[in-house]
């Protein structure tokens, strides 16, 4: 027995790792690249394992490795072990960073409506994770991400910036909120021209997520006897509930229905708005932050269809 083969005989887990990945990939040379080893090392692992078990594990045809019947038996037995061993590193890093701080930038709507529910669910599993969430406009968010002051930000924008990775998170349609006693509530469909005779609540511009909407509304000649200089969608919904006007909002602000309010779709006239996750290209995100991003995407996966 050579010195090298003696080493592999003692390291059963390493032998099984080489065997397992070769069974999956079918080529020792490709396995070597995947595991960061030389091809001769992978070949030695397989040969020493076959010798120790006195069993042929692979059929070898033109550099292609396929499992023998005995090899399939060993693969079924060893796969759970190797998968568990390979997962230890990732789990260790994840556990180590459970007390990490996740730094997020967010638009008003993202902060008020998109983040809270999935964040609450996430914290039930990762109780030690701390979050800092800043309400930023788009320019502030891009500057802070560029300076590594935040890990990512969520914003309703169609912009794809070359220095950032842009991942669509959720899409929401524009809706018109009217009181249940408003004649429009009986309409199956509503057009923008129906707004002409309505008292349209003019909300703060920082809440507008639909490009060109202010100009569009002004062109309709709608009445604006109630103007909010600083407000949020919740205030607009309260005014609608009290039949003091109608309000154009994003569907994201009306995820829970109210018996006194009717929501009318307007996406035939105004396009849906997509909220994106922006992260910095080339920057490694720690595992706990990456896990939260995946949690967000999974939570809103149906809204993009």
C-alpha positions as CSV (number, residue, x, y, z in Angstrom):
1,X,0.0,0.0,0.0
2,X,1.4,3.4,-1.0
3,X,1.6,6.3,1.4
4,X,-1.2,8.2,-0.5
5,X,-3.5,5.2,-0.7
6,X,-3.0,4.7,3.1
7,X,-4.1,8.3,3.7
8,X,-7.3,7.8,1.7
9,X,-8.1,4.5,3.3
10,X,-8.1,6.2,6.7
11,X,-10.3,9.1,5.5
12,X,-13.5,7.3,4.7
13,X,-15.6,10.5,4.4
14,X,-13.2,12.0,1.8
15,X,-13.4,8.7,-0.2
16,X,-17.2,8.8,-0.1
17,X,-17.2,12.5,-1.1
18,X,-15.1,11.8,-4.2
19,X,-17.3,8.8,-5.0
20,X,-20.6,10.7,-4.4
21,X,-19.7,13.7,-6.6
22,X,-18.3,11.4,-9.3
23,X,-21.6,9.5,-9.3
24,X,-23.5,12.7,-9.7
25,X,-21.3,14.4,-12.3
26,X,-19.9,11.4,-14.1
27,X,-16.4,12.7,-14.7
28,X,-13.4,12.7,-12.2
29,X,-11.9,15.7,-14.0
30,X,-15.1,17.8,-13.6
31,X,-15.4,16.6,-10.0
32,X,-11.8,17.7,-9.4
33,X,-12.7,21.2,-10.6
34,X,-15.8,21.3,-8.4
35,X,-14.0,20.1,-5.3
36,X,-10.8,22.1,-5.9
37,X,-8.6,19.1,-6.1
38,X,-6.5,17.4,-8.8
39,X,-8.0,14.7,-11.0
40,X,-5.4,12.2,-9.7
41,X,-6.6,12.8,-6.1
42,X,-10.3,12.0,-7.1
43,X,-9.2,8.9,-9.0
44,X,-7.1,7.8,-5.9
45,X,-10.1,8.3,-3.6
46,X,-12.3,6.1,-5.9
47,X,-9.7,3.4,-6.3
48,X,-8.9,3.2,-2.6
49,X,-12.6,2.9,-1.8
50,X,-13.1,0.1,-4.4
51,X,-10.1,-1.7,-3.0
52,X,-11.3,-1.3,0.6
53,X,-14.8,-2.7,-0.3
54,X,-13.4,-5.2,-2.8
55,X,-16.1,-4.0,-5.2
56,X,-16.2,-2.4,-8.6
57,X,-18.3,0.8,-8.2
58,X,-18.1,2.3,-11.6
59,X,-18.2,1.3,-15.3
60,X,-15.7,3.4,-17.1
61,X,-16.3,4.1,-20.8
62,X,-14.3,6.8,-22.6
63,X,-13.8,8.8,-19.5
64,X,-17.5,8.5,-18.5
65,X,-18.2,7.0,-15.1
66,X,-21.5,5.2,-14.6
67,X,-22.5,3.3,-11.4
68,X,-22.5,-0.4,-11.2
69,X,-25.4,-2.1,-9.3
70,X,-23.1,-2.2,-6.2
71,X,-22.2,1.4,-6.9
72,X,-25.9,2.4,-6.9
73,X,-26.4,0.6,-3.6
74,X,-23.5,2.5,-2.0
75,X,-24.7,5.8,-3.5
76,X,-28.1,5.4,-1.9
77,X,-26.5,4.6,1.4
78,X,-23.9,7.4,1.3
79,X,-25.9,10.3,-0.2
80,X,-27.7,11.4,3.0
81,X,-24.4,11.4,4.9
82,X,-22.5,13.4,2.3
83,X,-25.3,15.9,1.9
84,X,-25.4,16.3,5.7
85,X,-21.6,16.8,5.9
86,X,-21.6,19.3,3.0
87,X,-24.4,21.2,4.7
88,X,-22.5,21.6,8.0
89,X,-20.4,24.5,6.7
90,X,-23.4,26.5,5.4
91,X,-25.3,25.8,8.6
92,X,-22.4,26.8,10.8
93,X,-22.0,30.1,9.0
94,X,-25.7,30.7,9.2
95,X,-25.8,30.0,12.9
96,X,-22.7,32.1,13.5
97,X,-24.4,35.1,11.8
98,X,-27.8,34.7,13.4
99,X,-27.0,37.7,15.6
100,X,-26.0,39.8,12.6
101,X,-27.5,43.2,11.6
102,X,-29.4,43.4,8.3
103,X,-29.3,47.0,7.0
104,X,-32.1,47.9,4.6
105,X,-33.1,51.0,2.6
106,X,-36.7,51.3,1.7
107,X,-39.3,53.6,0.1
108,X,-42.3,54.7,2.2
109,X,-44.5,52.0,0.8
110,X,-41.9,49.3,1.1
111,X,-41.3,50.2,4.7
112,X,-45.0,50.5,5.5
113,X,-46.5,47.5,3.6
114,X,-44.0,45.2,2.0
115,X,-41.4,44.5,4.7
116,X,-43.4,44.1,8.0
117,X,-45.1,40.7,7.5
118,X,-42.2,38.7,6.0
119,X,-39.9,40.3,8.5
120,X,-42.1,39.2,11.4
121,X,-42.1,35.7,10.0
122,X,-38.4,35.7,9.6
123,X,-37.7,36.9,13.1
124,X,-39.7,34.0,14.5
125,X,-36.9,31.7,13.3
126,X,-33.9,34.1,13.7
127,X,-34.8,35.9,16.9
128,X,-31.3,37.4,17.4
129,X,-31.1,39.1,14.1
130,X,-31.3,42.9,14.3
131,X,-32.6,45.1,11.5
132,X,-31.9,48.7,10.7
133,X,-34.4,50.1,8.1
134,X,-34.1,53.6,6.7
135,X,-36.8,55.4,4.8
136,X,-34.9,56.7,1.8
137,X,-35.6,58.3,-1.5
138,X,-34.1,56.6,-4.6
139,X,-31.0,58.9,-4.8
140,X,-30.3,58.5,-1.1
141,X,-30.7,54.7,-1.3
142,X,-28.3,54.3,-4.3
143,X,-25.7,56.5,-2.6
144,X,-25.9,54.5,0.7
145,X,-25.7,51.2,-1.1
146,X,-22.7,52.4,-3.1
147,X,-21.0,53.4,0.1
148,X,-21.8,50.0,1.7
149,X,-23.9,51.6,4.4
150,X,-26.9,49.3,3.6
151,X,-27.0,45.7,2.4
152,X,-29.8,46.3,-0.1
153,X,-32.8,48.5,-0.7
154,X,-36.3,48.0,-1.9
155,X,-37.8,50.5,-4.3
156,X,-40.6,50.8,-6.9
157,X,-38.6,51.6,-9.9
158,X,-38.1,50.5,-13.5
159,X,-34.5,51.6,-13.5
160,X,-31.8,49.0,-14.1
161,X,-28.5,50.5,-12.8
162,X,-25.3,49.0,-14.1
163,X,-23.6,49.1,-10.8
164,X,-26.4,47.2,-9.0
165,X,-28.1,43.8,-9.3
166,X,-31.8,44.3,-9.8
167,X,-34.2,41.5,-8.6
168,X,-38.0,41.9,-9.1
169,X,-39.7,41.3,-5.8
170,X,-43.4,42.2,-6.2
171,X,-45.8,43.9,-8.6
172,X,-49.0,45.8,-7.6
173,X,-51.7,47.4,-9.7
174,X,-53.0,50.9,-9.3
175,X,-56.5,51.1,-7.7
176,X,-59.2,53.7,-7.0
177,X,-60.6,53.6,-3.5
178,X,-64.2,54.7,-3.2
179,X,-66.7,54.7,-0.4
180,X,-69.3,51.9,-0.5
181,X,-72.0,54.5,-0.9
182,X,-70.3,56.2,-3.9
183,X,-72.1,55.4,-7.2
184,X,-68.8,54.2,-8.6
185,X,-68.8,51.3,-6.2
186,X,-71.6,49.8,-8.2
187,X,-69.5,49.8,-11.4
188,X,-67.9,46.6,-12.6
189,X,-65.3,48.7,-14.4
190,X,-64.1,52.3,-14.0
191,X,-62.3,54.6,-16.4
192,X,-60.1,57.6,-15.7
193,X,-62.8,59.8,-17.1
194,X,-65.1,58.7,-14.3
195,X,-62.8,60.7,-12.0
196,X,-63.9,64.0,-13.5
197,X,-67.0,64.3,-11.3
198,X,-65.2,62.9,-8.2
199,X,-63.6,64.6,-5.3
200,X,-60.1,63.2,-5.8
201,X,-57.9,63.4,-2.7
202,X,-54.6,64.8,-3.6
203,X,-52.0,62.9,-1.7
204,X,-48.4,63.8,-1.0
205,X,-46.1,63.5,-4.1
206,X,-43.7,61.3,-2.2
207,X,-46.3,58.6,-2.2
208,X,-46.7,58.7,-6.0
209,X,-45.2,55.6,-7.6
210,X,-46.8,55.7,-11.0
211,X,-44.7,57.8,-13.5
212,X,-46.6,60.7,-15.0
213,X,-49.7,60.2,-12.8
214,X,-49.8,63.8,-11.4
215,X,-49.9,65.2,-15.0
216,X,-52.4,62.6,-16.1
217,X,-54.8,63.4,-13.2
218,X,-54.4,67.2,-13.8
219,X,-55.3,66.7,-17.4
220,X,-58.6,65.1,-16.4
221,X,-59.7,68.3,-14.6
222,X,-60.6,66.4,-11.4
223,X,-61.7,68.4,-8.3
224,X,-59.1,68.8,-5.5
225,X,-60.8,70.4,-2.6
226,X,-58.8,68.4,-0.1
227,X,-55.0,68.4,-0.5
228,X,-52.6,66.6,1.8
229,X,-49.2,68.4,2.2
230,X,-47.8,65.5,4.2
231,X,-49.7,62.3,4.7
232,X,-49.7,58.6,4.0
233,X,-52.1,56.2,2.3
234,X,-53.7,55.3,5.6
235,X,-54.9,58.9,6.0
236,X,-56.3,58.8,2.5
237,X,-58.1,55.5,3.2
238,X,-59.6,57.0,6.4
239,X,-61.0,60.0,4.3
240,X,-62.5,57.6,1.7
241,X,-64.0,55.5,4.5
242,X,-65.8,58.7,5.7
243,X,-67.0,59.4,2.2
244,X,-64.9,62.6,1.9
245,X,-63.5,61.7,-1.5
246,X,-61.8,59.0,-3.6
247,X,-58.2,58.1,-3.7
248,X,-55.7,56.7,-6.2
249,X,-53.4,54.4,-4.4
250,X,-51.3,51.3,-5.1
251,X,-52.8,47.9,-4.4
252,X,-49.9,47.4,-1.9
253,X,-51.7,49.8,0.4
254,X,-54.9,47.8,0.3
255,X,-54.0,44.2,1.1
256,X,-56.7,43.9,3.8
257,X,-60.2,44.7,2.7
258,X,-62.5,47.2,4.5
259,X,-66.3,46.7,4.4
260,X,-66.7,50.5,3.9
261,X,-64.4,50.8,0.9
262,X,-64.5,49.4,-2.6
263,X,-61.3,49.0,-4.6
264,X,-61.6,49.5,-8.4
265,X,-58.8,48.3,-10.7
266,X,-57.2,50.8,-13.0
267,X,-54.4,48.7,-14.6
268,X,-56.1,49.0,-18.0
269,X,-55.0,52.6,-17.9
270,X,-52.1,52.8,-15.6
271,X,-49.4,50.0,-15.6
272,X,-48.5,47.9,-12.6
273,X,-45.5,49.0,-10.6
274,X,-42.8,46.5,-9.7
275,X,-40.9,46.8,-6.4
276,X,-37.3,45.7,-6.9
277,X,-34.5,44.5,-4.6
278,X,-31.3,46.4,-5.4
279,X,-27.9,45.0,-4.2
280,X,-24.4,46.0,-5.1
281,X,-22.7,44.0,-7.8
282,X,-19.5,42.2,-6.7
283,X,-20.3,42.6,-3.0
284,X,-20.6,39.4,-1.0
285,X,-23.8,39.3,1.1
286,X,-23.6,37.5,4.4
287,X,-25.6,34.3,4.6
288,X,-28.3,35.6,7.0
289,X,-29.0,38.6,4.7
290,X,-29.1,36.4,1.7
291,X,-31.5,34.1,3.6
292,X,-33.8,37.1,4.4
293,X,-33.8,38.2,0.7
294,X,-34.9,34.6,-0.3
295,X,-37.6,34.8,2.4
296,X,-38.9,38.1,0.9
297,X,-38.9,36.6,-2.6
298,X,-40.7,33.5,-1.5
299,X,-43.3,35.5,0.4
300,X,-44.2,37.6,-2.7
301,X,-43.6,35.0,-5.4
302,X,-47.2,35.0,-6.6
303,X,-47.5,38.7,-7.0
304,X,-45.2,38.7,-10.1
305,X,-47.4,36.4,-12.1
